[in-house]
């Protein structure tokens, strides 16, 4: 059984999984989150991780979309 996404430590794999669940491109997810496509790319490559408001916003989007991440 999947975990509620609010407890996710957002990493490259979980961000890609969420984006796939939402059926969005990096650019479309970036637009939804109010960030740059390059930022989404950097998160998905593991160069950076979302912190603060970005991580919280990802969790809100995940919860509202019914996303359940399996670690």
C-alpha positions as a printed NumPy array, in Angstrom:
array([[  0.   ,   0.   ,   0.   ],
       [  1.314,   3.466,  -0.866],
       [  2.121,   6.207,   1.575],
       [  0.336,   9.524,   1.762],
       [  2.427,  11.91 ,  -0.234],
       [  2.62 ,  14.481,   2.578],
       [  5.309,  12.307,   4.16 ],
       [  7.417,  12.045,   1.028],
       [ 10.984,  13.198,   1.104],
       [ 10.949,  14.476,  -2.47 ],
       [ 13.781,  13.002,  -4.498],
       [ 14.431,  12.539,  -8.209],
       [ 12.47 ,   9.28 ,  -8.427],
       [  9.413,  10.523,  -6.557],
       [  9.246,  13.743,  -8.597],
       [  9.424,  11.797, -11.874],
       [  6.747,   9.419, -10.568],
       [  4.457,  12.322,  -9.633],
       [  4.976,  13.998, -13.006],
       [  4.207,  10.721, -14.764],
       [  1.094,  10.254, -12.598],
       [ -0.065,  13.726, -13.628],
       [  0.811,  12.993, -17.276],
       [  2.694,  16.287, -17.549],
       [  5.88 ,  17.35 , -19.284],
       [  8.596,  19.019, -17.238],
       [  7.533,  22.351, -18.73 ],
       [  3.867,  21.796, -17.846],
       [  4.699,  20.782, -14.262],
       [  6.968,  23.809, -13.943],
       [  4.136,  26.053, -15.085],
       [  1.749,  24.447, -12.576],
       [  4.255,  24.99 ,  -9.754],
       [  5.306,  28.476, -10.846],
       [  8.912,  27.507, -11.428],
       [ 11.24 ,  26.95 , -14.385],
       [ 11.438,  23.786, -16.485],
       [ 15.159,  23.743, -15.702],
       [ 14.327,  23.478, -11.988],
       [ 12.149,  20.403, -12.603],
       [ 14.948,  18.91 , -14.703],
       [ 17.505,  19.529, -11.941],
       [ 15.193,  17.905,  -9.371],
       [ 14.664,  14.887, -11.607],
       [ 18.412,  14.499, -12.187],
       [ 19.018,  14.629,  -8.448],
       [ 21.116,  17.79 ,  -8.703],
       [ 18.856,  19.565,  -6.225],
       [ 15.881,  18.651,  -4.063],
       [ 12.779,  20.752,  -3.52 ],
       [ 12.894,  22.573,  -0.208],
       [ 10.492,  24.653,   1.779],
       [  7.494,  25.896,  -0.164],
       [  8.392,  23.865,  -3.264],
       [  8.325,  20.594,  -1.363],
       [  5.084,  21.527,   0.351],
       [  3.497,  22.513,  -2.959],
       [  4.537,  19.194,  -4.519],
       [  2.899,  17.399,  -1.584],
       [ -0.321,  19.391,  -1.989],
       [ -0.446,  18.67 ,  -5.735],
       [  0.285,  14.996,  -5.061],
       [ -2.434,  14.686,  -2.409],
       [ -5.052,  16.424,  -4.536],
       [ -4.272,  14.202,  -7.512],
       [ -4.517,  10.99 ,  -5.497],
       [ -0.8  ,  10.238,  -5.926],
       [  0.515,   7.597,  -3.554],
       [  4.254,   7.037,  -3.7  ],
       [  5.776,   3.663,  -2.947],
       [  9.314,   4.062,  -1.651]])
